[in-house]
Amino acid sequence: MKRLVLIALLSLLAGCSTLNKLNPFSSGDAQLKPAELTPFTATAQLSVDWQASIGASGEYVFTPAVVGTSVYTAAHDGTLGRFDAGRQVWRINVGQMISGGVGSDGKLVVVGTPKGEVLAFDAQTGRPVWRAQVSSEVLAAPAVGDGLVVVRSGDARLFGFEATDGKQRWVYQRSTPALSLRSNVGVVLAGPVVLAGFPGGKLVAVSSANGAALWEVAVAQPKGATEIERIADIASLPVINGHEVCAVAYQGRVACYDTTNGNQLWAHDMSSSAGLDMDDKAVYVSDVNGAVFALDRSNGASLWKQDKLLRRDLSRPLALGKYVAVADYQGVVHLLRRDDGAFAARITTDGSAISADPQRAGGAGSFVVQTRSGDLYALSAH
């Protein structure tokens, strides 16, 4: 389970451990089984626009980068490729294992390795451009934009590199709890600001120019008598819409803030490691139990709850106009109606989990998912 593995940051080199009590599929309780999918009357259609294969993810999570009609994607064995509307433009092997990716702005494609190397390639040709080093393994997709590449290392440091030559511009680091979720969460670039969630439930806005902290807020406050009970990490990407940023924490809450100063707009108690999305109406969250919630964007009030996907290890939800898409551990993509959360359509991919965040693609209702087996599906909701 990509989001439910813990690492002791103070003893990172000693390895990591998995805790059954945090695993919804643990065999310790026969009642905790994934919900069975039940039939429904479809009111919409999910269709496959194109399909391709890049290679398996292994123990890592690879999120495809979508820029226009181009999709950049990677596999653990070092394969990196570009597909335009399903047509393979180039495919290379970077010469070593990849553990984090993919980030791209359409000019540069960037991935990371278990040894903390950052590898950058020309987006048009796949030709190597530069490489750099960070302090530990790279589990997340780098963020690329406005002449900057931001890489998050496994020890929760942020590194800013010049997109042209890989020269290090800045490093941001902060103290972290002794125990945290080992996640593939990256950062979000928003013009002059880099937004990142951290262990301990902190959301931080960092200057993209020099890495200085601009503001910091507590999305969650660690509670409990033990280190495990006190885990309250932001293990998914924050989401920005206009001057509003929202984030959700494991064993914490979902909260929205003013991007200019970090002032809280509202908060709603909830636990999630999968993440959230928002549109002009609502904030959509996949909670830790596998329920999908819609919360009123203006005040956080609950609008609806879809609880027929419990313990199916859901992905982050994706707002798509009249619908909300979410994927699960069997590679099934579910389409929910935005108004009431009812099932509208469903499609099965290759049967392996969709752990990476679904990514919006060109047209309205279009998006891309990547399975752990390495299959890419470009889907359309209509």
C-alpha positions as CSV (number, residue, x, y, z in Angstrom):
1,M,0.0,0.0,0.0
2,K,1.7,3.1,-1.2
3,R,0.2,5.5,1.3
4,L,0.1,3.4,4.4
5,V,3.8,2.5,5.0
6,L,5.6,4.3,7.8
7,I,9.2,5.4,8.1
8,A,11.1,6.5,11.2
9,L,12.8,9.6,9.9
10,L,15.3,9.5,12.7
11,S,16.5,6.1,11.6
12,L,15.9,6.4,7.9
13,L,18.9,4.3,6.9
14,A,17.6,1.4,9.0
15,G,14.6,0.9,6.7
16,C,10.9,1.0,7.1
17,S,8.0,-0.9,8.6
18,T,4.4,-1.6,7.7
19,L,1.8,-1.5,10.4
20,N,-1.2,-3.8,10.0
21,K,-3.5,-1.6,12.1
22,L,-3.0,1.1,9.4
23,N,-3.6,-1.4,6.6
24,P,-7.3,-1.7,5.5
25,F,-6.6,-5.0,3.9
26,S,-4.9,-6.6,6.9
27,S,-5.9,-10.2,7.4
28,G,-6.2,-9.6,11.1
29,D,-9.8,-8.7,10.8
30,A,-12.0,-10.8,8.5
31,Q,-14.6,-8.1,8.4
32,L,-12.3,-5.5,6.9
33,K,-12.7,-6.6,3.3
34,P,-12.9,-4.3,0.3
35,A,-16.5,-3.5,-0.7
36,E,-17.9,-5.6,-3.5
37,L,-18.9,-3.6,-6.5
38,T,-22.6,-3.7,-7.1
39,P,-24.5,-3.2,-10.3
40,F,-26.1,0.2,-11.1
41,T,-27.8,1.8,-14.1
42,A,-25.3,3.9,-16.0
43,T,-26.2,7.5,-16.7
44,A,-22.9,8.4,-18.4
45,Q,-20.2,6.7,-20.4
46,L,-16.5,6.2,-19.8
47,S,-14.6,5.4,-23.0
48,V,-11.0,4.6,-23.8
49,D,-9.5,7.1,-26.2
50,W,-6.1,5.3,-26.4
51,Q,-4.0,2.8,-24.5
52,A,-0.2,2.3,-24.2
53,S,2.3,0.5,-22.0
54,I,5.5,1.8,-20.3
55,G,6.4,-0.8,-17.7
56,A,5.7,-1.8,-14.1
57,S,6.0,0.5,-11.1
58,G,7.5,-2.0,-8.7
59,E,7.2,-0.7,-5.1
60,Y,7.0,2.9,-6.4
61,V,4.3,5.2,-7.7
62,F,4.7,6.9,-11.1
63,T,2.4,9.7,-12.0
64,P,2.2,10.6,-15.7
65,A,2.8,14.3,-16.6
66,V,0.3,15.6,-19.1
67,V,1.2,18.7,-21.2
68,G,-1.3,19.5,-24.0
69,T,-1.7,16.3,-26.0
70,S,1.6,14.9,-24.7
71,V,1.9,12.4,-21.9
72,Y,5.3,11.7,-20.3
73,T,5.5,8.5,-18.3
74,A,8.1,6.3,-16.6
75,A,8.7,2.8,-15.1
76,H,10.8,1.5,-12.3
77,D,13.2,-0.3,-14.7
78,G,14.4,3.1,-16.1
79,T,12.0,3.4,-19.0
80,L,10.9,6.9,-19.9
81,G,8.7,7.8,-22.7
82,R,6.5,10.3,-24.5
83,F,3.1,9.7,-26.1
84,D,1.2,12.2,-28.2
85,A,-2.5,11.3,-28.5
86,G,-1.4,7.7,-27.9
87,R,1.4,7.6,-30.5
88,Q,4.8,6.9,-29.1
89,V,7.1,9.8,-29.9
90,W,10.2,8.5,-28.1
91,R,11.1,5.9,-25.5
92,I,14.5,5.6,-23.7
93,N,16.1,3.9,-20.8
94,V,17.8,6.3,-18.4
95,G,20.4,3.6,-17.5
96,Q,19.3,3.1,-13.9
97,M,16.3,2.5,-11.8
98,I,13.7,5.3,-11.4
99,S,11.8,5.8,-8.2
100,G,10.0,9.2,-8.7
101,G,8.4,10.9,-11.6
102,V,7.3,12.3,-13.9
103,G,7.6,16.1,-14.0
104,S,7.4,18.1,-17.2
105,D,6.5,21.6,-18.5
106,G,6.7,20.4,-22.2
107,K,10.3,21.5,-22.5
108,L,12.0,19.4,-19.8
109,V,11.1,16.0,-18.4
110,V,12.5,15.2,-15.0
111,V,12.6,12.0,-12.9
112,G,14.4,10.9,-9.7
113,T,16.2,7.7,-8.5
114,P,16.5,5.7,-5.4
115,K,20.0,7.1,-4.9
116,G,18.8,10.7,-4.9
117,E,19.8,11.5,-8.5
118,V,17.7,14.0,-10.4
119,L,17.7,13.3,-14.2
120,A,16.5,15.9,-16.7
121,F,15.8,15.2,-20.4
122,D,14.7,17.2,-23.4
123,A,11.0,16.8,-23.8
124,Q,11.1,16.9,-27.6
125,T,13.8,14.3,-28.1
126,G,14.4,12.4,-24.8
127,R,18.1,13.6,-25.0
128,P,19.8,13.9,-21.5
129,V,20.2,17.5,-20.5
130,W,21.6,17.5,-16.9
131,R,21.7,15.6,-13.7
132,A,21.8,16.7,-10.0
133,Q,21.9,15.2,-6.6
134,V,19.6,15.5,-3.6
135,S,20.0,14.2,0.0
136,S,18.0,10.9,-0.3
137,E,15.7,8.8,-2.5
138,V,13.2,10.6,-4.7
139,L,9.7,9.2,-4.3
140,A,7.7,12.0,-5.8
141,A,7.3,13.5,-9.2
142,P,9.4,16.7,-9.5
143,A,7.5,20.0,-10.3
144,V,8.7,21.8,-13.4
145,G,7.8,25.3,-14.4
146,D,8.9,29.0,-14.8
147,G,12.5,28.0,-15.2
148,L,12.5,26.0,-12.0
149,V,12.6,22.3,-11.0
150,V,11.5,21.5,-7.5
151,V,12.4,18.1,-6.2
152,R,11.3,16.6,-2.9
153,S,13.6,14.1,-1.3
154,G,12.6,11.2,0.9
155,D,13.8,13.1,4.0
156,A,11.2,15.8,3.3
157,R,13.7,18.4,2.0
158,L,12.8,20.6,-1.0
159,F,15.5,21.4,-3.6
160,G,15.1,24.1,-6.2
161,F,17.2,23.7,-9.4
162,E,17.6,25.9,-12.4
163,A,15.7,24.3,-15.3
164,T,18.4,25.3,-17.8
165,D,21.5,23.6,-16.3
166,G,20.4,21.9,-13.0
167,K,22.3,24.3,-10.8
168,Q,21.0,24.3,-7.3
169,R,19.1,27.5,-6.5
170,W,18.0,26.8,-2.9
171,V,17.2,24.1,-0.3
172,Y,14.3,24.2,2.1
173,Q,14.2,21.9,5.2
174,R,12.3,21.8,8.4
175,S,12.1,19.6,11.5
176,T,9.9,16.5,11.1
177,P,8.4,14.0,13.6
178,A,10.1,10.8,14.5
179,L,7.5,8.8,12.6
180,S,5.7,9.6,9.4
181,L,4.0,8.2,6.4
182,R,6.3,7.1,3.6
183,S,4.5,8.7,0.7
184,N,5.1,9.8,-2.9
185,V,3.7,13.3,-2.3
186,G,5.4,16.1,-4.2
187,V,4.9,19.9,-4.4
188,V,2.8,22.3,-6.3
189,L,4.2,25.2,-8.2
190,A,2.0,28.3,-8.2
191,G,3.9,31.2,-9.9
192,P,6.2,32.7,-7.2
193,V,5.1,30.2,-4.6
194,V,5.9,26.5,-3.9
195,L,3.2,24.8,-1.8
196,A,4.1,21.6,0.1
197,G,2.6,19.5,2.8
198,F,4.8,18.0,5.5
199,P,4.8,15.4,8.3
200,G,3.1,16.7,11.4
201,G,0.3,18.2,9.3
202,K,2.0,21.4,8.2
203,L,1.3,23.2,4.9
204,V,4.1,25.6,3.9
205,A,4.3,28.2,1.2
206,V,7.9,28.7,0.0
207,S,9.3,31.4,-2.3
208,S,10.3,29.9,-5.6
209,A,13.0,32.5,-6.0
210,N,15.0,31.7,-2.9
211,G,13.3,28.9,-0.9
212,A,12.4,31.2,2.0
213,A,9.2,30.2,4.0
214,L,6.4,32.7,3.3
215,W,3.8,31.3,5.6
216,E,3.0,28.0,7.4
217,V,-0.3,26.6,8.7
218,A,-1.3,23.5,10.7
219,V,-3.8,21.5,8.7
220,A,-3.7,18.9,11.5
221,Q,-2.5,18.8,15.1
222,P,-0.8,15.5,16.1
223,K,-2.8,13.9,18.9
224,G,-2.5,10.7,21.0
225,A,-0.2,9.0,23.5
226,T,2.0,7.1,21.0
227,E,4.0,8.1,18.0
228,I,1.7,6.1,15.8
229,E,-1.4,7.8,17.1
230,R,0.3,11.2,16.6
231,I,0.9,10.7,12.9
232,A,-0.9,13.6,11.2
233,D,0.9,13.9,7.8
234,I,-0.1,15.7,4.6
235,A,0.5,12.8,2.3
236,S,-1.2,14.2,-0.8
237,L,-0.8,17.3,-3.0
238,P,-2.5,20.5,-2.0
239,V,-4.9,21.9,-4.7
240,I,-5.1,25.5,-5.8
241,N,-8.1,27.3,-7.4
242,G,-7.8,31.0,-7.7
243,H,-6.6,32.5,-4.4
244,E,-7.6,29.4,-2.5
245,V,-5.5,26.4,-1.5
246,C,-6.9,23.3,0.1
247,A,-5.1,20.4,1.7
248,V,-6.0,17.3,3.7
249,A,-4.0,15.4,6.4
250,Y,-4.0,11.8,7.5
251,Q,-5.6,11.6,11.0
252,G,-6.4,15.2,10.7
253,R,-8.8,17.4,8.6
254,V,-9.3,19.0,5.3
255,A,-8.8,22.8,5.3
256,C,-8.7,25.7,2.9
257,Y,-6.6,28.8,3.1
258,D,-6.0,32.1,1.4
259,T,-2.9,31.6,-0.8
260,T,-1.7,35.2,-0.2
261,N,-1.3,35.0,3.6
262,G,-2.3,31.5,4.8
263,N,-5.4,32.7,6.6
264,Q,-7.8,29.8,7.2
265,L,-11.1,30.0,5.3
266,W,-12.7,26.8,6.8
267,A,-11.8,23.3,8.1
268,H,-13.6,20.0,8.3
269,D,-12.4,17.0,10.3
270,M,-11.4,14.1,8.0
271,S,-8.5,11.6,7.5
272,S,-7.1,11.1,4.1
273,S,-3.8,10.0,2.5
274,A,-5.2,9.8,-1.0
275,G,-6.0,13.5,-1.5
276,L,-8.5,15.9,-2.8
277,D,-9.6,18.0,-5.8
278,M,-11.9,21.0,-6.2
279,D,-14.0,22.9,-8.7
280,D,-16.2,26.0,-8.5
281,K,-18.8,24.2,-6.3
282,A,-17.1,21.8,-4.0
283,V,-14.0,20.1,-2.6
284,Y,-13.9,16.4,-3.2
285,V,-12.0,14.0,-0.8
286,S,-11.2,10.3,-0.8
287,D,-11.0,9.5,2.9
288,V,-8.8,6.8,4.6
289,N,-11.7,4.4,4.7
290,G,-12.6,4.6,1.0
291,A,-15.5,7.0,1.1
292,V,-15.7,9.9,-1.3
293,F,-17.0,13.2,0.2
294,A,-18.1,16.4,-1.4
295,L,-17.8,19.5,0.8
296,D,-19.2,22.9,0.0
297,R,-16.3,25.0,-1.2
298,S,-17.6,28.2,0.5
299,N,-17.8,26.8,4.1
300,G,-16.8,23.1,4.2
301,A,-20.3,21.8,4.9
302,S,-21.0,18.2,3.7
303,L,-22.9,18.0,0.4
304,W,-22.8,14.2,-0.1
305,K,-21.0,11.0,0.7
306,Q,-20.4,8.0,-1.5
307,D,-19.7,5.0,0.8
308,K,-20.0,2.0,-1.5
309,L,-16.2,1.9,-2.2
310,L,-15.0,1.3,1.3
311,R,-11.5,-0.2,1.7
312,R,-10.9,-0.2,-2.0
313,D,-7.7,1.9,-1.6
314,L,-9.0,4.8,-3.6
315,S,-7.0,7.3,-5.6
316,R,-7.3,11.0,-5.3
317,P,-10.7,12.1,-6.8
318,L,-10.6,14.2,-10.0
319,A,-13.3,16.8,-10.7
320,L,-14.4,16.6,-14.4
321,G,-17.3,19.0,-15.0
322,K,-20.5,17.2,-14.2
323,Y,-18.6,14.2,-12.8
324,V,-16.0,13.2,-10.3
325,A,-13.6,10.3,-11.2
326,V,-11.9,8.0,-8.7
327,A,-9.8,4.8,-9.2
328,D,-9.2,1.8,-7.0
329,Y,-6.9,-1.1,-6.1
330,Q,-8.3,-3.3,-8.8
331,G,-7.8,-0.8,-11.6
332,V,-11.4,0.1,-11.8
333,V,-12.3,3.7,-12.6
334,H,-15.5,5.0,-11.1
335,L,-17.4,8.0,-12.4
336,L,-19.6,9.8,-9.8
337,R,-22.2,12.4,-10.5
338,R,-21.0,15.8,-9.1
339,D,-24.5,16.7,-7.8
340,D,-25.2,13.8,-5.6
341,G,-22.2,11.3,-5.7
342,A,-24.2,8.6,-7.3
343,F,-22.5,6.1,-9.7
344,A,-22.7,7.3,-13.3
345,A,-20.3,5.0,-15.1
346,R,-17.5,2.5,-14.5
347,I,-14.7,1.0,-16.5
348,T,-12.0,-1.7,-15.7
349,T,-8.4,-1.3,-16.9
350,D,-5.8,-4.0,-16.6
351,G,-6.8,-5.3,-13.1
352,S,-3.8,-3.8,-11.3
353,A,-4.0,-0.9,-8.8
354,I,-4.2,2.7,-9.9
355,S,-2.0,4.3,-7.2
356,A,-1.0,7.4,-9.1
357,D,-3.2,10.5,-9.1
358,P,-5.4,10.6,-12.3
359,Q,-4.4,13.5,-14.5
360,R,-6.5,15.8,-16.5
361,A,-5.9,15.7,-20.3
362,G,-6.8,18.0,-23.2
363,G,-10.6,18.0,-23.6
364,A,-13.4,18.4,-21.2
365,G,-14.0,15.2,-19.3
366,S,-10.7,13.7,-20.5
367,F,-8.1,12.3,-18.2
368,V,-5.2,9.8,-18.0
369,V,-4.5,7.0,-15.5
370,Q,-1.4,4.8,-15.1
371,T,-1.7,1.4,-13.5
372,R,0.9,-0.3,-11.3
373,S,1.5,-2.8,-14.2
374,G,2.5,0.1,-16.3
375,D,-0.5,0.5,-18.6
376,L,-1.6,4.0,-19.6
377,Y,-5.3,4.7,-20.3
378,A,-6.6,8.0,-21.8
379,L,-10.3,8.1,-20.8
380,S,-13.2,10.4,-21.6
381,A,-16.3,10.9,-19.5
382,H,-19.5,11.9,-21.4
